[in-house]
Amino acid sequence: MSEVKTPLLRPHAAVQEASPVAATAGTSQPARTHISPADLKRRGYSIHHWIRIDKNGNSQVLEIDKMTVMRRCHLPPRDLRLLDPLFVYPSTILGREKAIVVNLEQIRCVITAEEVLLLNSVDGYVLQYVNELKRRLRNTENGGKGLEKSISIRSHMGDLDLVSDDAMTGLQQFRTIHQGQLPSTECLPFEFRALEVALEAACTFLDCQATDLEVEAYPVLDELTSKINTINLERLRRLKSKLVILTSRVEKMRDEIEQLMDDDGDMAEMYLTEKKERVGFHIHQDDSACVGDVNSVSAPFSPCGSPTEPRMLEKTFSNSFSHRKGRNSIHGSENSCENIEQLEMLLEAYFIVIDSTLNKLISLKQYIDDTEDFINIQLFELLLTTATFVVAIYGVVAGVFGMNIEIDLFNDPKAFKWVIIIAGLSGCLIFFLFLLFFRWKGLMPLSRP
């Protein structure tokens, strides 16, 4: 008990004596002024090239990190992960307080009330989206009347002639039914014009892929009905794998648009320009109310009973803040009942396009299934023909031994048993060899993946 124990913490004096040494040791090393890209990525500050497009159609390339984009657009990190090219996410459209996050195939961008931030890419559809958006923003006065020209997909982008006739027929019917109710392109706010071009580019990209798949698949399927070989069956397998992947992407985009149309709150959240103007109006009105309240304060009757000037200002601003808070709550209730027909009609137009693309893929899948059923029937007939050939061997043996010829084999009592056994084994061997030949040719089994 008398022995002195080593303290767990050093004395305060020792710490003070050691600190100058540590400081000296720290200052002896050169200051690190350069941060490597690896350090930036580890810290989550990876720099990307962004294309910025403003309301006037002017574009510029920016080199900014994720934190800057988050502060600039008031977005959480999980929303920016949707735009990261290193990750693969399904099609998503998110409406936030001051931005719209769009992830539609190759188009990954952040849309605000004043600008569009798009990840720089060498993809042709991304560059086409940039050029088309700039063209529409610069030529809004020549954009035509009504959504008829706005959603006339053939007339806007370079290779949109590949859009299917079914999609264009659906759009024509949609315009006929809703004639006079469609919003004009000039009436659309900036964020909806940018969203419209993104939807148009994504729908066109998927429809072009579906058309290319149709052009490639139908000749192969027609050839399989007349000639079954290994090469055509392998091509059919690859085409069906592509079809399954493309169908899932189209279904996800269709479900995303449909879910957005069914939620009035999400659509109301995407009116960024209107929300910005309303907030600015309320702030200006509240500031005017504050100045009016301060100027309307009368002089106190008694210096002893009147509050001091700082207390009066505090009370005035407190009342103004309460007034603003109540007005914002009223605005929140009105926002849920906001007129969202403009955005809903825009989404419904492209819902028709993506739905026609999905119907096209479903029809192609049904055609592939019918072709597979036809091939399976042909293979089953081939197996039946082979089995009939094997059974016919017994008829040949019976015919040979049925001839009226005297041979010594008829005098052996065990000859009949050996003839039956040898003929049966020979037939099974021949049938098995046929199966091996069919499998070697790649004709069996033909199962659906």
C-alpha positions as CSV (number, residue, x, y, z in Angstrom):
1,M,0.0,0.0,0.0
2,S,2.9,2.3,0.6
3,E,4.3,1.9,-2.9
4,V,3.8,4.8,-5.2
5,K,1.5,4.0,-8.1
6,T,2.1,5.5,-11.6
7,P,-0.6,8.1,-12.3
8,L,-2.8,7.5,-15.3
9,L,-2.6,11.1,-16.5
10,R,0.4,13.2,-16.6
11,P,0.6,16.3,-14.4
12,H,-0.7,19.6,-15.9
13,A,2.8,21.0,-15.8
14,A,4.2,18.2,-17.8
15,V,1.6,18.7,-20.4
16,Q,2.5,22.4,-20.6
17,E,6.2,21.6,-20.9
18,A,5.6,19.0,-23.6
19,S,3.3,21.2,-25.6
20,P,6.0,23.6,-26.9
21,V,8.1,20.7,-27.9
22,A,5.2,19.2,-29.8
23,A,4.5,22.6,-31.3
24,T,8.1,23.0,-32.3
25,A,8.1,19.5,-33.8
26,G,4.9,20.2,-35.6
27,T,6.3,23.5,-37.1
28,S,9.5,21.9,-38.2
29,Q,7.5,19.9,-40.9
30,P,6.5,21.8,-44.0
31,A,2.9,22.7,-44.3
32,R,0.9,20.5,-46.6
33,T,-0.8,22.7,-49.2
34,H,-1.6,20.1,-51.9
35,I,-4.4,17.6,-51.5
36,S,-4.3,14.6,-53.8
37,P,-7.4,13.4,-55.7
38,A,-7.3,10.2,-53.6
39,D,-7.6,12.3,-50.4
40,L,-10.5,14.2,-51.9
41,K,-12.3,11.0,-52.8
42,R,-11.8,9.5,-49.4
43,R,-13.2,12.7,-47.8
44,G,-16.2,12.7,-50.1
45,Y,-15.1,15.9,-51.9
46,S,-14.5,14.4,-55.3
47,I,-14.6,17.0,-58.0
48,H,-16.8,16.4,-61.1
49,H,-17.3,18.4,-64.2
50,W,-20.8,19.8,-64.3
51,I,-22.5,21.6,-67.2
52,R,-24.5,24.6,-66.0
53,I,-27.4,25.9,-68.2
54,D,-29.2,29.0,-67.1
55,K,-32.7,30.4,-68.1
56,N,-31.3,32.1,-71.1
57,G,-29.8,29.0,-72.6
58,N,-26.2,29.9,-71.8
59,S,-24.0,27.0,-70.7
60,Q,-20.7,26.7,-69.0
61,V,-18.6,23.9,-67.6
62,L,-17.9,24.0,-63.8
63,E,-15.5,22.0,-61.7
64,I,-17.2,21.7,-58.3
65,D,-17.4,19.0,-55.6
66,K,-20.4,17.4,-54.1
67,M,-20.5,19.6,-51.0
68,T,-20.7,22.7,-53.1
69,V,-23.6,21.2,-55.1
70,M,-25.3,20.2,-51.9
71,R,-25.1,23.7,-50.4
72,R,-26.0,25.3,-53.7
73,C,-29.1,23.2,-54.3
74,H,-30.0,22.3,-50.7
75,L,-29.8,18.6,-51.3
76,P,-28.9,15.7,-48.9
77,P,-26.0,13.4,-49.9
78,R,-28.4,10.5,-50.7
79,D,-29.9,12.5,-53.5
80,L,-26.5,13.2,-55.1
81,R,-25.7,9.5,-55.0
82,L,-28.4,9.1,-57.7
83,L,-26.3,11.3,-60.0
84,D,-23.0,9.5,-59.4
85,P,-21.9,7.7,-62.6
86,L,-20.2,5.1,-60.5
87,F,-23.6,3.8,-59.2
88,V,-26.4,2.3,-61.1
89,Y,-29.8,3.4,-59.9
90,P,-33.2,2.9,-61.6
91,S,-35.1,5.9,-63.1
92,T,-36.0,8.4,-60.4
93,I,-37.6,11.9,-60.3
94,L,-37.4,13.5,-56.8
95,G,-39.0,16.9,-55.9
96,R,-37.2,18.7,-53.2
97,E,-37.6,22.1,-51.5
98,K,-35.4,24.0,-54.0
99,A,-34.5,21.5,-56.6
100,I,-35.6,18.5,-58.7
101,V,-33.3,15.5,-58.9
102,V,-33.6,13.7,-62.2
103,N,-32.1,10.3,-63.0
104,L,-33.5,9.1,-66.3
105,E,-31.2,6.7,-68.1
106,Q,-28.2,8.8,-69.2
107,I,-29.7,12.1,-68.2
108,R,-28.6,12.8,-64.6
109,C,-29.1,16.4,-63.5
110,V,-30.3,18.8,-60.8
111,I,-32.9,21.3,-61.9
112,T,-33.5,24.4,-59.9
113,A,-35.7,27.5,-60.5
114,E,-32.7,29.3,-62.2
115,E,-30.3,26.7,-63.6
116,V,-29.7,23.1,-64.6
117,L,-26.6,21.2,-63.3
118,L,-25.8,18.3,-65.5
119,L,-23.0,15.8,-65.1
120,N,-20.6,16.3,-68.0
121,S,-20.5,13.3,-70.3
122,V,-19.4,12.3,-73.7
123,D,-22.6,10.3,-74.2
124,G,-24.4,11.4,-77.4
125,Y,-27.8,11.6,-75.7
126,V,-26.4,13.8,-72.9
127,L,-24.9,16.2,-75.4
128,Q,-28.1,16.1,-77.4
129,Y,-30.1,17.0,-74.3
130,V,-27.8,20.0,-73.6
131,N,-28.1,21.3,-77.2
132,E,-31.9,20.7,-77.3
133,L,-32.5,22.5,-73.9
134,K,-30.3,25.4,-75.0
135,R,-32.2,25.7,-78.3
136,R,-35.6,25.7,-76.6
137,L,-34.6,28.2,-74.0
138,R,-33.3,30.6,-76.6
139,N,-36.2,30.2,-78.9
140,T,-39.2,30.1,-76.5
141,E,-40.9,32.8,-78.5
142,N,-40.9,30.4,-81.6
143,G,-41.9,27.3,-79.7
144,G,-45.4,27.1,-81.0
145,K,-48.7,27.1,-79.3
146,G,-50.0,24.4,-77.0
147,L,-48.3,21.2,-75.9
148,E,-48.9,19.9,-79.4
149,K,-45.6,21.2,-80.6
150,S,-44.0,20.8,-77.3
151,I,-44.5,17.1,-77.3
152,S,-44.2,16.6,-81.0
153,I,-41.3,14.3,-80.5
154,R,-40.4,13.8,-84.1
155,S,-39.8,17.5,-84.7
156,H,-37.4,18.4,-81.9
157,M,-34.4,16.1,-81.6
158,G,-32.1,14.9,-84.2
159,D,-32.7,11.1,-84.3
160,L,-36.3,11.1,-82.9
161,D,-37.6,9.8,-86.2
162,L,-37.0,6.3,-84.7
163,V,-39.9,6.8,-82.3
164,S,-42.5,4.2,-82.9
165,D,-45.7,5.0,-84.8
166,D,-47.7,3.6,-81.8
167,A,-46.2,6.2,-79.5
168,M,-47.0,9.0,-82.0
169,T,-50.5,7.7,-82.5
170,G,-51.1,7.7,-78.8
171,L,-49.8,11.3,-78.6
172,Q,-52.1,12.3,-81.4
173,Q,-55.1,10.8,-79.6
174,F,-54.0,12.4,-76.3
175,R,-53.8,15.9,-78.0
176,T,-57.2,15.3,-79.6
177,I,-58.9,14.4,-76.3
178,H,-57.3,17.2,-74.3
179,Q,-57.4,19.9,-77.0
180,G,-57.6,23.3,-75.4
181,Q,-56.4,22.1,-72.0
182,L,-52.8,21.6,-72.8
183,P,-50.3,24.2,-71.4
184,S,-48.3,26.2,-73.8
185,T,-44.5,25.7,-73.9
186,E,-44.1,29.5,-73.2
187,C,-46.3,29.1,-70.1
188,L,-44.2,26.4,-68.6
189,P,-41.7,27.5,-65.9
190,F,-38.0,26.9,-66.4
191,E,-37.9,23.7,-64.3
192,F,-40.7,22.1,-66.3
193,R,-39.1,22.9,-69.6
194,A,-35.9,21.3,-68.5
195,L,-37.8,18.3,-67.1
196,E,-39.7,18.0,-70.3
197,V,-36.6,17.7,-72.4
198,A,-35.1,15.1,-70.0
199,L,-38.3,13.0,-70.2
200,E,-38.3,13.4,-74.0
201,A,-34.7,12.3,-74.3
202,A,-35.1,9.3,-71.9
203,C,-38.3,8.1,-73.6
204,T,-36.7,8.5,-77.0
205,F,-33.6,6.5,-75.9
206,L,-35.7,3.6,-74.6
207,D,-38.0,3.6,-77.6
208,C,-35.0,3.6,-80.0
209,Q,-33.5,0.6,-78.1
210,A,-36.9,-1.2,-78.3
211,T,-37.1,-0.5,-82.0
212,D,-33.6,-1.8,-82.6
213,L,-34.4,-4.9,-80.6
214,E,-37.5,-5.5,-82.7
215,V,-35.5,-5.1,-86.0
216,E,-33.0,-7.6,-84.7
217,A,-35.4,-10.1,-83.2
218,Y,-38.2,-10.6,-85.7
219,P,-35.9,-11.9,-88.6
220,V,-34.3,-14.4,-86.1
221,L,-37.7,-15.6,-84.9
222,D,-39.0,-16.0,-88.4
223,E,-35.9,-18.0,-89.4
224,L,-36.2,-20.2,-86.4
225,T,-39.7,-21.3,-87.4
226,S,-38.3,-22.8,-90.6
227,K,-34.7,-23.7,-89.6
228,I,-33.7,-24.7,-86.2
229,N,-29.9,-24.6,-85.6
230,T,-27.5,-23.7,-82.8
231,I,-26.6,-20.3,-84.1
232,N,-30.2,-19.1,-84.2
233,L,-31.0,-20.5,-80.8
234,E,-28.0,-18.7,-79.3
235,R,-29.0,-15.5,-80.9
236,L,-32.5,-16.0,-79.5
237,R,-31.1,-16.5,-76.0
238,R,-29.1,-13.2,-76.2
239,L,-32.1,-11.3,-77.5
240,K,-34.3,-12.5,-74.7
241,S,-31.7,-11.5,-72.1
242,K,-31.6,-8.0,-73.7
243,L,-35.4,-7.9,-73.7
244,V,-35.7,-8.8,-70.0
245,I,-33.2,-6.0,-69.0
246,L,-34.8,-3.4,-71.3
247,T,-38.3,-4.3,-70.1
248,S,-37.4,-3.8,-66.5
249,R,-35.9,-0.4,-67.2
250,V,-39.0,0.7,-69.2
251,E,-41.3,-0.6,-66.4
252,K,-39.3,1.3,-63.8
253,M,-39.5,4.5,-65.7
254,R,-43.2,4.0,-66.4
255,D,-43.9,3.2,-62.7
256,E,-41.9,6.3,-61.6
257,I,-44.0,8.6,-63.9
258,E,-47.2,7.0,-62.8
259,Q,-46.4,7.2,-59.1
260,L,-45.5,10.9,-59.6
261,M,-48.8,11.6,-61.3
262,D,-50.7,9.8,-58.5
263,D,-49.1,11.9,-55.7
264,D,-50.4,15.5,-55.7
265,G,-48.0,16.5,-53.0
266,D,-44.9,15.5,-55.0
267,M,-46.1,17.3,-58.0
268,A,-46.9,20.5,-56.0
269,E,-43.4,20.2,-54.5
270,M,-41.9,20.5,-58.0
271,Y,-43.2,24.1,-58.7
272,L,-39.9,25.7,-57.8
273,T,-40.4,29.0,-59.5
274,E,-43.8,29.6,-58.0
275,K,-42.5,28.7,-54.5
276,K,-39.5,31.0,-54.9
277,E,-41.7,33.9,-56.0
278,R,-44.2,33.2,-53.1
279,V,-41.4,33.1,-50.5
280,G,-39.9,36.3,-51.9
281,F,-43.3,38.0,-51.8
282,H,-43.9,36.9,-48.2
283,I,-40.5,38.1,-47.1
284,H,-41.1,41.5,-48.7
285,Q,-44.5,41.8,-47.2
286,D,-43.3,40.8,-43.7
287,D,-40.4,43.3,-43.9
288,S,-42.9,46.0,-44.8
289,A,-45.1,45.0,-41.9
290,C,-42.1,45.1,-39.5
291,V,-41.2,48.6,-40.6
292,G,-44.8,49.7,-40.3
293,D,-45.1,48.3,-36.8
294,V,-41.9,50.0,-35.7
295,N,-43.0,53.4,-37.1
296,S,-46.5,53.0,-35.5
297,V,-45.2,52.7,-32.0
298,S,-46.3,55.8,-30.1
299,A,-44.3,57.7,-27.5
300,P,-44.7,56.4,-23.9
301,F,-46.8,58.4,-21.5
302,S,-44.7,57.6,-18.5
303,P,-41.0,57.0,-18.6
304,C,-41.2,54.7,-15.6
305,G,-44.0,52.5,-17.0
306,S,-42.9,52.3,-20.6
307,P,-40.6,49.5,-22.0
308,T,-37.2,50.4,-23.2
309,E,-36.5,50.7,-27.0
310,P,-34.7,47.3,-27.4
311,R,-37.6,45.6,-25.6
312,M,-40.1,47.3,-28.0
313,L,-38.1,46.2,-31.0
314,E,-37.8,42.7,-29.7
315,K,-41.6,42.5,-29.2
316,T,-42.3,43.9,-32.6
317,F,-40.0,41.4,-34.4
318,S,-41.4,38.6,-32.3
319,N,-45.0,39.5,-33.5
320,S,-43.7,39.7,-37.0
321,F,-42.1,36.3,-36.8
322,S,-45.3,34.8,-35.4
323,H,-47.2,36.4,-38.2
324,R,-44.8,35.0,-40.8
325,K,-44.9,31.5,-39.3
326,G,-48.7,31.5,-39.4
327,R,-48.7,32.6,-42.9
328,N,-46.3,29.9,-43.9
329,S,-48.6,27.3,-42.4
330,I,-51.5,28.7,-44.4
331,H,-49.3,28.5,-47.5
332,G,-48.5,24.9,-46.7
333,S,-52.2,24.0,-46.6
334,E,-52.8,25.9,-49.8
335,N,-49.8,24.2,-51.5
336,S,-51.5,20.8,-51.1
337,C,-54.5,22.1,-53.0
338,E,-52.3,23.8,-55.7
339,N,-53.3,23.6,-59.3
340,I,-51.1,20.9,-60.6
341,E,-52.9,20.2,-63.9
342,Q,-50.0,21.8,-65.9
343,L,-47.4,19.3,-64.7
344,E,-49.9,16.4,-64.7
345,M,-50.7,16.9,-68.4
346,L,-47.0,17.1,-69.2
347,L,-46.3,13.9,-67.4
348,E,-49.3,12.1,-68.9
349,A,-48.1,12.9,-72.4
350,Y,-44.8,11.1,-71.8
351,F,-46.5,8.4,-69.8
352,I,-48.3,7.5,-73.1
353,V,-45.0,7.4,-74.9
354,I,-43.3,5.1,-72.4
355,D,-46.4,3.0,-72.1
356,S,-46.5,2.4,-75.8
357,T,-42.8,1.4,-75.6
358,L,-43.6,-1.1,-72.9
359,N,-46.5,-2.5,-74.9
360,K,-44.1,-3.0,-77.8
361,L,-41.7,-4.9,-75.6
362,I,-44.5,-7.0,-74.2
363,S,-45.7,-7.9,-77.7
364,L,-42.2,-8.9,-78.6
365,K,-41.9,-11.1,-75.5
366,Q,-45.2,-12.8,-76.4
367,Y,-43.9,-13.4,-80.0
368,I,-40.7,-14.9,-78.6
369,D,-42.7,-17.2,-76.2
370,D,-44.9,-18.3,-79.1
371,T,-41.9,-19.1,-81.2
372,E,-40.4,-21.1,-78.3
373,D,-43.6,-23.0,-78.0
374,F,-43.5,-23.7,-81.7
375,I,-39.9,-24.9,-81.5
376,N,-40.7,-27.1,-78.5
377,I,-43.6,-28.7,-80.4
378,Q,-41.3,-29.4,-83.3
379,L,-38.6,-30.9,-81.0
380,F,-41.3,-33.0,-79.3
381,E,-42.4,-34.3,-82.7
382,L,-38.8,-35.1,-83.5
383,L,-38.5,-37.2,-80.3
384,L,-41.8,-39.0,-81.2
385,T,-40.4,-39.8,-84.6
386,T,-37.2,-41.1,-83.1
387,A,-39.1,-43.2,-80.6
388,T,-41.3,-44.6,-83.4
389,F,-38.2,-45.5,-85.4
390,V,-36.9,-47.4,-82.4
391,V,-40.2,-49.3,-81.9
392,A,-40.2,-50.1,-85.6
393,I,-37.0,-52.1,-85.0
394,Y,-39.1,-54.8,-83.2
395,G,-41.3,-55.0,-86.3
396,V,-38.3,-55.6,-88.4
397,V,-37.1,-58.4,-86.1
398,A,-40.6,-59.9,-86.1
399,G,-40.7,-59.8,-89.9
400,V,-37.3,-61.5,-90.2
401,F,-38.2,-64.3,-87.9
402,G,-41.7,-64.6,-89.3
403,M,-40.4,-65.8,-92.7
404,N,-41.1,-69.5,-93.4
405,I,-37.4,-70.5,-93.4
406,E,-36.0,-73.4,-91.4
407,I,-33.0,-72.4,-89.3
408,D,-31.3,-74.0,-86.3
409,L,-32.2,-71.0,-84.1
410,F,-35.8,-72.1,-84.0
411,N,-34.8,-75.3,-82.3
412,D,-33.1,-73.5,-79.3
413,P,-35.6,-73.0,-76.5
414,K,-33.8,-69.9,-75.2
415,A,-33.5,-68.2,-78.6
416,F,-36.7,-66.1,-78.2
417,K,-35.6,-64.6,-75.0
418,W,-32.2,-63.5,-76.3
419,V,-33.8,-62.1,-79.4
420,I,-36.1,-59.9,-77.4
421,I,-33.3,-58.7,-75.0
422,I,-30.9,-57.9,-77.8
423,A,-33.5,-56.1,-79.9
424,G,-34.7,-54.0,-76.9
425,L,-31.1,-53.1,-75.9
426,S,-30.3,-52.2,-79.5
427,G,-33.4,-49.9,-79.7
428,C,-32.5,-48.2,-76.5
429,L,-29.0,-47.7,-77.6
430,I,-30.1,-46.2,-80.9
431,F,-32.6,-43.8,-79.1
432,F,-29.8,-42.7,-76.7
433,L,-27.5,-42.0,-79.6
434,F,-30.1,-39.9,-81.2
435,L,-30.5,-37.9,-78.0
436,L,-26.8,-37.3,-77.8
437,F,-26.8,-36.1,-81.4
438,F,-29.6,-33.7,-80.7
439,R,-27.8,-32.3,-77.6
440,W,-24.6,-32.0,-79.5
441,K,-26.4,-30.0,-82.1
442,G,-27.7,-27.7,-79.4
443,L,-31.4,-28.6,-80.1
444,M,-32.2,-30.0,-76.6
445,P,-33.2,-29.0,-74.1
446,L,-34.8,-25.7,-75.1
447,S,-36.0,-24.2,-71.9
448,R,-37.0,-20.6,-71.2
449,P,-34.6,-18.6,-69.1
